[in-house]
Amino acid sequence: MPLVCLGMNHRTAPVEVRERHAFPLSRAAEVLTALRDYSAVRECVMTSTCGRLEFYAELDDYELGVAQLKSFLTNFRHGDVGDLDSYLYTHLGREAVLHLLRVATGLDSMVLGEAEILGQVKDAYVQAQHAGSAGKVLHRLFHEALQTGKAARTQTGIGADSASIGSAAVDLAREQMVSLAGKHVLVIGAGRMGTLVARRLRHERVGQIAVANRSYQRAEQVVLELGAGKAVAMPGIVSVLADADIVITSTGASHFILTPGNVGEAMARRPERPLCIIDIAVPRDADPECAQIPNVALNDIDALTSVVAEHIEARREHVPLVNEIIAEHVTRFQQWYQTRSAVPVISSLVEKAEEIRAREVTRLLQRCSELSEREKMLITSATMTIVSRLLHVPVTRIRELAATNQAEAMENVRVLGELFALDGKADGSTPPPHAEASSDQRE
């Protein structure tokens, strides 16, 4: 049962491709539930962010499972991508584990050490739990990923200065406008990313911050947290656009928020003033046609490349230590994953030994009614210790072999099963009549 990661990210697919296959968090349960109809997919967790779409899955069969995941991507989304395979990558086994841990630590993000990605990985796992699509393997894997991400942030400087896509967007705005001081900024979207952008702007001495959101109450809440700015209802967005110098937008909408219609109407009220729009949403919030309007500079998330390079240089020195942390956690997960094959036979052996021990002790104590409670307890304890010590070496050895030499471990598991009749045959659970009689005669 192979473990795989199938996905696309900012390195392999441009934003126009990623947005066709983007799934908002609110649809995660629906997506994961639909994947249950694909026979080869045993477990699945989906991560969907502005920079990536990935499926982590435990499959019954590698080739069939990957084909079914690709079929799902093709059938479940609107808008055909003719050469989908050219944008996808597939990681198998250890490489899939390594990739997720790189994602969780921010090493695979557009902004190195991105602050939001660990929360997004956790959200993906929680949604899979709600959908019932994460089983024992992915439960263990995502717990390992979350622990790795936390360790990287507490033990290294990879997450210093809380760099993120949102902060990079603010840096790009400053780069394009020379200075943010005194500028009027409209933030569209009051979710996690929009809130981060608004907080960052609060420290940039901008002239005014307006926050627009589908839920006006949520926009008010963000403004209240900032202690500055104003909340805006979406229907009144044109008048705010007409007053803005910069718009940074990041919603989860499946349609364009900014269109040639409303942007054009706003620009008609201030034809000589430039407007800088930075769209960090996937799917995009701003119709690409807005770029054709005079004095409008439109930047999508892939335009953050130059700003991102600065963050990468400042944090590159922490990457080797993060890689050491990742390697440790990959090894720990791999050891657990490989020992799973030995778990059934170990459990059967321990259960059978305990069943025999308990049965024989019960028979002995029934015959020795003169024993005190303390003496009975000592006998029971001694038999438990004997069984535990007898099983310790073979059980430990099998686990060690499973973590290092799978083939030898499986052979030992087979032999152990035969020697102890762990298939349920000739297990001695019902002693032969003559054996019982001989025992009675000896008394």
Secondary structure by P-SEA (a helix, b strand, c coil): ccccccccccccccaaaaaaacccccaaaaaaaaaccccccccbbbbbcccbbbbbbbcccaaaaaaaaaaaaacccccccccccccbbbbcaaaaaaaaaaaaaccccccccccaaaaaaaaaaaaaaaaccccaaaaaaaaaaaaaaaaaaaacccccccccaaaaaaaaaaaaacccccbbbbbccccaaaaaaaaaaaaccccbbbbbcccaaaaaaaaaaacccccccccaaaaaaaaccbbbbbccccccccccaaaaaaaaacccbbbbbbbccccccccccccccccbbbbccccaaaaaaaaaaacccaaaaaaaaaaaaaaaaaaaaaaccaaaaaaaaaaaaaaaaaaaaaaaaaacccccaaaaaaaaaaaaaaaaaaaaaaaaaaaaaaaccaaaaaaaaaaaaaaaccccccccccccaaaaaaaaaac
